[in-house]
Amino acid sequence: MHWQEVVDVGRSDAAAHRDRAVLERAGAARCTEEARTATDLDSELLWLMRALQQRSAAASNEIASEISDRIADHAERVLHAQQ
């Protein structure tokens, strides 16, 4: 196994997940604002559900970034132990 590659991919994946989480949170904020300005209850509920969906996606991406970082951390320890 190429441990340096595991480290690099893990860090890259973690950064990508964090970036997606930021975008999802921004999208959720936009949806929440749309819900506040909705002119009818059905539209308001639709925007709130969309905001909830995006917040959930952000949380999932944050967890994925932590897992990717842990994978990279472990690979880094293995790599340094071999040197």
N, C-alpha and C positions, 0 to 999 in steps of 0.2 A: 504494500500500500504506500502511496506517495503522501506522506503526512503533511508536507508543505502545501500540497494541492488541497488537502482537506481543510487546512487552516484558511487558505485564501478563499476557497469557495464558501466556507462557513461565514467568514467575515463579510463577503460580498452579499451572500443571501440575507444576512442579518440587516445590513444597510438597506437592501431593497425592501425588506419587510417593514422596516421603520419608515422609509419613504412612503410606502403605500398606506401605512397607518396614519401618517400626517395628512395625506390626501383624503382619506376616508373621514377623518375628523372634520376637515374643512368642508367636505360635502355634507356631512351631518349638520354642521352649523348653518349652511345655506338652506337645507331642507327645513330646519327648525324655523328659520326666518320666513320661509315661504308659508309654513303652517300658521305663523302669527299673523300674516297678512292675507290669509285665505278668506274668501268671501262667503264660503259655505262650509258646513260641517264635514261633508264628504271630502272636500279638498283638503281641509285641515287634517283630517284623519289619515288621508293618503300621504301627505307630507310628513306627518309624525311617524308613520310606520316606515317610511323611507329613511328618515333620520335614525330611527332605531336600528334598521338594517345596516346602515353605514357605521354606526357606533359599534355594532357587533363585529363587523368586518375589521374595524380598527383594532379592537381588542384581540381578535384572532391573529392579526398581523403582528401585534406587539408580542404575543406569546410565541409566535413562530420566530421572531427575531431573537428572543431569549434562548430558544432551543438551538438556533443556529450558532449563537455566540457560545453556548456550552459545548457544542460539538467542536467548534474551533478551539476553545480553551483546552479541551481534552487532547486534541490532536497536537496542540502546541506543547503540552506537557510531555507527550510521548516523543515528539520530535526533539525536544531539549534533553530528554533522558537518553536518547540514542547518541547524542554528541559527546 
